Amino acid sequence: MEKKIKFTNREIQVLNLAALGYTNKEIGYILKYSYYTIKKDISNIIQKSNTKNRIHAVYQLTLKGYVDIDLIEKQKGQTNFVSPSNLCE
C-alpha cells in the first residue's frame, strides 16, 4: 500500500487548476495569490509527489486520485467557466 501524500488545501486547489491547463500566472489570478506563491506550490507538489515536472505530477496524482475529475468536468460544463485564454490579458 502506498503512503498517502499530505498536501495543503491550497496545493490541492493549485493541482486541480494545473490539471485544467492553467498557467501559474492564471492560477495566481484565480486564487488571488502571487505568481511566486503558485510557483512554490507547484514546486512543493512536484517534490512531495516525487515526480519530475508539472505534467508528470498532474498525471501521476490524477491516477492516484488527488485530482478531482468530477469537479473538473462540472466546471467545464458551466457557462461561467473561466477559460485560460481569457485571463491576464
Phi, psi and omega in degrees: 000135181280145178288135179289131179275133180265111176251151173286164177301318180295320178299322177293319176299313180298316179300314180295321178289324175296323179295333176280351177099008179287147175279169177302318181297317179294319178297318177300318179297314182295314184270355180064045174234162180287159175306319183291325176295316180293320178301318178293320177299315178299317178299317178296319179299314180298316181294311182297326182271357180055047179248172188271328183198181183302313181296315178299319179297312180300315181299306183296319182285335172293314178299327182272000175090012180278336179268131182275090183299318180298316179297318180298314179296320179297316180297319181295331181278349182280146180288336180265017178299132181274117178280136179305327183288343180268354183270154169056039179275000000 
